[in-house]
Amino acid sequence: MATPPRRVKSRRAERPTLHYRQWGFRSWYLVGDAYACVPPKCGSTAFMRGVDPHERDGLRFRRRMLALKRGPFGPQDMIRREDGRARFLAVRDPVDRFRSLWRHITRSDAVRDWWTTRHRIPREIATPAELLEYIRAFPMGNYHWYPQAGYLVPGVTLVRYTELLDRLGLPNAPHNVGREPTADDEVPEDEVRALYPLDVELWQKVCS
């Protein structure tokens, strides 16, 4: 009996598998009588808990808001809505946003396992520079680093991410806390800014 040929792994098979939930890019919600968008790593946990103090799971929060017909909406949905309501987009310095992502991913082994399992971020990434290189290769691969400028819609008002809850009349709420910084956390700031030029402009506008 002939021996079947040995299967050879292709280079394509060795590339990391990306995973994202499409509705993760749909981050506009109707809160009270205004629309608000909080991109991930821009205070989204505090926003969720400001809307629902008892909620701790982002996907469950989205399902609940979907059932209430209050989101999540994508930019294209918002373009079609012409009801005159105010629209607020939370904005964060892209360097701080990247730093928050890195510190969250590396907060603990358990959290690292969560990111590896749910978001397919390679566990072997060991430095901020390596994470940035991965993001540069897959810039639209995950909503945690999707550009904030991608959520812009007509009639939007830019708001510092730390001030959004006040603008919406929501109570301040707990947010995710990363681990304490270490000497290994040096972020390539200029490279982050170069990757997110439009987000840099948004931050400059909201700070002016």
C-alpha positions in Angstrom: 0.0 0.0 0.0 1.4 3.4 -1.0 2.3 5.8 1.7 0.2 9.0 1.4 2.3 12.1 0.7 3.3 14.1 3.8 1.3 17.3 4.1 3.5 20.4 4.1 2.5 23.5 6.0 2.1 26.5 3.8 3.5 29.8 4.8 0.0 31.1 4.7 -1.1 28.6 7.3 1.6 29.9 9.7 0.3 33.4 9.6 -1.7 34.4 12.7 -5.4 34.0 12.3 -7.2 37.3 12.9 -10.5 37.5 14.6 -12.9 40.4 15.1 -16.5 40.8 15.7 -18.0 42.9 12.9 -20.3 44.8 15.2 -17.2 45.9 17.2 -16.8 48.6 14.7 -20.4 49.6 15.3 -19.9 51.8 18.4 -22.5 54.5 18.2 -25.3 54.4 20.8 -28.4 56.5 21.6 -28.0 57.6 25.2 -30.8 59.7 26.5 -31.5 62.2 23.7 -28.0 62.2 22.2 -25.8 59.8 20.2 -22.4 58.9 21.6 -19.4 56.9 20.3 -16.6 55.6 22.4 -14.0 53.7 20.5 -12.4 50.8 22.5 -9.5 52.0 24.7 -11.1 55.4 24.8 -13.0 54.9 28.0 -15.5 52.4 26.6 -15.7 50.4 29.9 -16.5 53.5 31.9 -19.1 54.5 29.3 -20.7 51.1 29.4 -20.9 51.2 33.2 -22.1 54.8 33.2 -25.1 53.7 31.0 -25.6 50.4 33.0 -23.8 50.4 36.4 -24.3 46.6 36.8 -22.9 45.6 33.4 -19.4 44.0 33.2 -19.5 42.3 29.8 -19.2 44.4 26.7 -20.8 41.9 24.3 -23.8 41.5 26.6 -24.1 45.3 26.8 -24.2 45.5 23.0 -26.9 42.8 22.8 -29.0 44.6 25.4 -28.7 47.9 23.6 -29.5 46.2 20.3 -32.7 44.8 21.9 -33.6 48.3 23.0 -32.9 49.6 19.5 -30.4 52.1 20.9 -27.4 50.7 19.1 -24.8 49.7 18.3 -24.9 51.8 15.1 -22.1 52.1 12.5 -21.0 55.3 10.8 -23.1 54.5 7.8 -26.2 54.0 10.0 -25.5 57.5 11.5 -25.2 59.1 8.1 -28.8 58.0 7.4 -30.1 59.3 10.7 -31.4 62.9 10.4 -33.2 63.4 13.6 -31.3 66.4 14.8 -29.9 64.8 18.0 -26.4 65.8 19.2 -23.5 63.5 18.3 -20.5 63.1 20.5 -17.3 61.2 19.7 -14.9 60.4 22.6 -11.3 61.1 21.5 -8.0 60.1 23.1 -4.4 60.8 22.4 -3.4 57.9 20.1 -0.2 57.3 22.0 -2.0 57.0 25.3 -4.6 54.8 23.6 -1.8 52.4 22.3 -0.1 52.5 25.7 -3.5 51.5 27.4 -3.8 48.6 25.0 -0.3 47.3 25.6 -0.7 47.5 29.4 -4.1 45.8 29.3 -2.8 43.0 27.1 0.2 42.4 29.5 -1.6 42.9 32.8 -1.4 39.3 33.8 -1.1 35.8 32.3 -4.8 35.3 32.6 -5.5 38.5 30.7 -2.9 37.6 28.1 -4.7 34.3 27.6 -8.0 36.1 27.1 -6.5 38.4 24.4 -4.9 35.4 22.7 -8.0 33.3 22.7 -10.7 36.0 21.9 -8.7 38.3 19.7 -5.9 36.1 18.3 -3.1 38.4 19.3 0.0 36.3 19.2 1.2 35.4 22.7 4.8 35.7 21.7 4.6 39.5 21.3 6.9 40.7 24.0 7.3 44.5 23.5 5.3 47.5 22.5 7.3 47.8 19.3 6.4 44.2 18.4 2.7 45.0 19.1 2.9 48.1 16.9 4.5 46.0 14.1 1.6 43.5 14.3 -0.9 46.4 14.2 0.9 47.9 11.2 0.5 44.6 9.4 -3.2 44.3 10.2 -4.4 47.9 10.8 -8.1 47.0 10.5 -7.8 43.6 12.2 -9.3 44.5 15.5 -11.5 47.3 16.9 -9.2 47.9 19.8 -6.7 49.6 17.5 -9.1 50.6 14.7 -8.5 54.4 14.0 -10.7 56.7 16.0 -11.2 58.8 12.8 -13.0 55.8 11.3 -16.0 56.6 13.5 -16.5 60.2 12.3 -19.9 61.1 11.1 -21.6 64.4 9.9 -22.5 66.8 12.7 -20.2 65.2 15.3 -18.8 67.1 18.3 -15.4 65.9 19.5 -15.0 65.4 23.2 -12.1 64.4 25.4 -12.7 60.8 26.5 -12.5 61.8 30.1 -15.3 64.4 29.7 -17.9 62.4 27.8 -19.8 61.1 30.8 -20.3 64.6 32.1 -21.5 65.8 28.6 -24.1 63.0 28.6 -25.2 63.6 32.2 -24.0 60.1 33.2 -22.4 59.2 36.5 -18.7 58.6 36.6 -18.0 54.9 36.6 -15.1 52.4 37.2 -12.9 51.8 34.2 -10.3 49.1 33.4 -7.0 49.6 35.1 -3.8 48.4 33.6 -0.8 47.1 35.5 1.9 49.5 36.8 4.3 50.6 34.1 7.8 49.1 34.0 11.0 49.8 32.1 9.9 47.4 29.4 6.9 49.6 28.5 8.7 52.1 26.3 6.3 53.0 23.6 7.6 54.1 20.1 5.6 57.3 20.3 6.7 58.8 17.0 5.9 55.6 15.2 2.4 55.4 16.8 1.7 59.0 15.7 2.9 58.2 12.2 0.5 55.3 12.0 -2.5 57.4 13.2 -2.1 60.8 11.6 -5.8 61.5 11.5 -6.2 60.5 15.2 -3.4 62.9 16.0 -5.4 65.7 14.3 -8.6 64.8 16.2 -6.7 65.0 19.5 -5.2 68.3 18.6 -8.6 69.7 17.7 -10.2 68.5 21.0 -7.3 70.0 22.9 -7.3 73.4 21.2 
